[in-house]
Amino acid sequence: MYAIIRAVKKDTGVEVIWQETVKREEKHEIFSFSELEEMRVYVDDLLARPGLYTVDLQEHKLYKSARFGDSF
């Protein structure tokens, strides 16, 4: 899992950006609004505080950090 460093709202969903640790490159993936709703991730919260979330590429899911309380 990777910590999200930025989130950008698009027409079809939210693009999340993280930094790959080995190559030190920024990577990104788009999550549709329906996917975020299914994961119970609030778009406004993700956009305002992207650092609270991590992305799991194998499962194509976002998780809110457990150290801040709510974990999804």
Secondary structure, DSSP 4 states (H G I P E B T S, - for coil): -EEEEEEEE-SSEEEEEEE-TTT--EEEEEEEHHHHHHTT--HHHHHH-GGGEEEETTTTEEEE-GGGS---
